[in-house]
Amino acid sequence: MTLPQPISKYVFFLVGALLFAAALETPAAATATLTFNPNILRFGEVVVGQSESLPVTVTNASTTSYGISAISTSAIGFSLSYPALPLTLAPGESFVVTVTFQPTSSASSSGSIAFNGNALLPLRGSGMAIKSLIPNPPSVYFGNVQTGNTSKVLVTLTNAKNGTVTVNGDLMKGAGFAVTGLSLPLTLTPGQSYTFTVSFSPSSTGLVNGSFQGLNVNNYINVTIPLNGAGTAPGQLSVFPASVSFGNVNVGTTVSRTASLTAAGSSVTVTSAGSSSSEFSLSGISLPTTIAAGQSLPYTVLFKPQSSGTASATLSFSTNTSTVSESLTGSGIALVTHSVSLSWQPSTSQVTGYNVYRSSAAAGPFAKINSSLAPSTAYVDGSVAASQTYYYVTTAVNSSGQESAYSNEVQVVVP
């Protein structure tokens, strides 16, 4: 018998090694997993003979493809709508199944949706002759709400049945929606109503859909209120000018300057404003106030120095999301008063008094500045301004009211 040659033994060993390597490279079969959003469908109360539909998103959450050849439900009153089968989902791929509930009697119904014969998604619903609770409004649309702001709507629930209805719990769906003023459990007698607040406080931009659902003692939904709103970027508030200078102002005197606020992007609600110094104040604006996008709102800043020296302050305007500031500066100066003291030689005639006349030009024209006759030959003019030149003359008046000609003219320069 011929023995195998050594070369053949080497070949047999190499083939075995290759087969072993191939077995190591074949991955183990992974188990595909379906996830659902929502993970349970609660229809709540649906009037007998009517129908309501809800979507559910089915996603392949595994790392391998998943084939679906059958989708079914045996729950009474429920029907399904879905894409043509068979259907193969790649990892992460989704599709939508629309579930419709149309009760034929006033009774609760429950069951599940089976995928490839496996019951995976629970279904709940209840047929009612009439709805237990009537919401007003039946749905809430908040419209556009800037991020950082809150919009609120009052909702009233009314018991439309002949018997008592209890709301034992609630489900709130949708980011940014909240309920306040609802104390649970809530029991309403026939015809009784209850009002609470639904609010929307978006934290990001974009459309948000949600709902408020009340649950009875059996955790069936006895009222559903659809909610939706849109978060929008907050408007940008700016102030013009960024700084205001009042210059020199006499102590105790008030000087005003005009500035304005402008909203860009979206409307802006100015909730408060204030100055860091009592010598500066804001006027001409009532808060809170809303400025439409692209519009400006004028206002007045007042400066009334209380003492001599430089003064400064920050005028701040606040919204729900930001604060803008304006720098204010000014100088208080001591009030300097000027006066001119006049005296003259008495008249040689019998007179009852004197009139004093003043002009800003040499040789007049002159205007009388005393309101009554000066009884003596001295008079103080306290209505003069700094850095001005004045010209004065006097006249004598006798007991008959006759007035003499002007005296000689005197010039006075006020420093």
Residue, then its C-alpha position, 0 to 999 in steps of 0.5 A: m500500500t502506498l503511503p501518502q507523501p508529506i506534501s499531501k499531509y501539508v495540503f490536508f492541514l492547510v485546507g482544514a485551517l482555511l475551513f476553520a477561518a471561514a467559520l470564524e468570519t460568519p457572523a451570528a444571526a441577530t434578533a431583530t427588534l421592532t419599536f413603536n411610537p407610541n408604544i400603546l394606542r389609547f383611543g379613549e371614548v369614541v361615539v358608537g357609529q363614528s370612527e377615529s384614526l391614530p398613526v403608529t410608527v414602526t421602526n426596526a431598532s436592530t442591526t439586521s434587516y427584518g421582514i414583515s409578512a403579516i400584520s393583523t389584529s383581532a381586537i373588536g372595532f379596530s381596523l388597520s391600514y399599512p403598506a403592501l406586504p411583504l415588507t423588509l425593513a433595513p436597520g433603523e427604517s420605519f413605516v406607519v400603520t394607521v389604526t382606526f377604531q369604530p365601535t359598534s356598541s357602548a363597551s370597552s375594547s382592547g387587544s393588540i396588533a400582531f406582526n408576523g403572528n406576534a402580538l406586540l402593540p396594545l390597543r385600547g378604546s371605548g364605545m360610548a353613546i355620547k362622550s362623557l366629557i365635552p372640552n371647550p375649546p375642543s382643541v387648542y392652537f397656540g400659534n407662534v410662541q417665542t422660545g422663552n415665552t409662555s402662552k396660556v389658554l383656559v380649557t373647560l370640561t363639562n360632564a355631558k352624561n346623566g351620571t357622575v364622571t371622574v377624571n382619575g389621571d391625565l396624560m400630557k403629550g408634546a414638548g413644552f405643553a403643561v397643565t395647571g389648576l387641575s386637581l385630580p381626581l376630578t369628579l363632575t356631576p351631570g352638567q357640572s363644569y371645571t376650568f383649568t389652564v393649558s400652557f405652551s412654553p417652547s424651548s426650541t423652534g419648530l412645530v409641536n403637536g401634542s394632546f391632553q388626555g384625561l383617564n378614568v378609574n380604569n385608565y381608559i381615556n374619557v377626554t382628548i384635547p389636541l394641542n399644537g403650537a410653534g416655537t419661534a426664535p425670539g425677536q432681537l431688541s436694540v436701543f438707539p443711540a447706544s449712549v446719550s450725553f446731556g452735557n452741562v445742566n444746571v443743578g435742579t434743572t431738567v433736560s430731556r433727550t429722545a431715543s428709541l427701541t427697535a425689534a428685529g426678526s420677531s415682535v419683542t415684549v419689553t417687560s421692564a425698564g430702569s435706571s441705575s441712578s435717580e438723576f436719570s429717568l425714563s418717560g414717554i413709554s408704558l410697560p409692558t409693551t410689545i414692539a412689532a417686528g421691524q418697528s421702533l418705539p420712541y421714548t424720552v430720557l430725563f436728566k435732573p442733576q442734584s449736585s455739581g459734578t459728573a453723573s452717569a447711569t445705565l438705562s436697561f430694558s428687559t424682555n423675557t429672554s434678554t436685556v439691552s442697555e443704554s449709557l447715560t452721562g451728564s454734568g451738574i453745574a451750580l446755578v450762577t445768577h447775575s444781576v445789575s445794580l443801578s444808582w443815579q442822582p436824584s431829580t431836582s424836581q418834586v417826583t414820586g418815583y423813577n422808571v428804569y429802561r433797558s436795551s440790548a443795543a446802544a441808543g435803544p429802543f428801550a423797554k421799561i423793566n420795573s413793574s412799579l415806580a422805583p421810590s429811590t435812586a437805586y434799582v437791581d436788575g435780576s433778569v440778566a444773562a451771562s456774557q451779555t451787554y445791556y444799556y440802561v436809562t432812567t426817567a423821573v415821574n411827578s405826582s401827575g404822572q408826567e415822565s421826564a426825558y431819558s437820563n444819560e445812557v449807561q452800558v453794563v457788561v455781564p460776565 
